[in-house]
Amino acid sequence: MKAGIEKISRSAVIWQLLAFAAVVIPHLVWLPVWVMLICCACIAARLMIHTGRWSFPHWSLRLLLVMGAAAGLLVSFNRDASLNAMVALLIVGLALKLLEIYRRRDALVLLYVAFFVAATTFLFEQGMGPH
């Protein structure tokens, strides 16, 4: 198999979910409640996919989720292109990416964006821990 095309292991999915939670938790103090709910729902859906109870969502459902999230961000941040709005957009995108991790390449994209979300923590606070 070519590099980047092979499926990821089941343990890698768990590690990615833990990494996602670790980078989002510091942002919970300022994120809108609905963004936190989307994050939790995406983790739960990914666990259901991981255990084989659900299949991956159809592209039309993913498109609907992206459009709904974009509308929610526009309403929540009043069309203000502030730092909070941009980081919230990044976090929502990261959460929705959980629903399509199938191959190694998808997992790498998720981890690279998670590194970026972790770095944005320092834009709001001097440390990663709660204040």
Residue pairs with C-beta under 8 A, 6 or more apart in sequence:
3 104
4 103
4 104
4 105
4 108
5 103
5 104
5 105
6 103
6 104
7 102
7 103
7 104
8 101
8 102
8 103
8 104
8 106
8 107
10 50
12 107
13 46
13 50
13 101
14 50
16 98
16 101
16 107
16 110
16 111
17 43
17 46
17 47
17 98
19 110
19 111
19 114
20 39
20 43
20 94
20 95
20 98
20 110
20 114
21 43
22 118
23 94
23 114
23 115
23 117
23 118
23 121
24 39
24 91
24 94
24 95
24 117
26 121
26 124
26 125
26 128
26 129
26 130
27 87
27 91
27 117
27 120
27 121
27 124
28 36
29 130
30 84
30 124
31 88
31 91
32 72
32 76
32 88
34 72
34 76
35 72
35 76
35 88
35 91
35 92
35 95
38 69
38 92
38 95
38 96
39 91
39 95
42 95
42 96
42 98
42 99
43 95
43 98
45 54
45 57
45 98
45 99
46 98
46 99
46 101
48 54
49 55
49 56
49 99
56 99
56 100
56 102
57 65
57 99
57 100
62 96
62 99
62 100
65 96
65 99
66 96
69 92
69 96
73 85
73 88
73 89
73 92
76 85
76 88
77 84
77 85
77 88
83 123
87 117
87 120
87 123
90 113
90 116
90 117
90 120
91 117
93 113
94 110
94 113
94 114
94 117
97 106
97 109
97 110
97 113
98 110
100 106
101 107
101 110
118 128
121 128
122 128
125 131
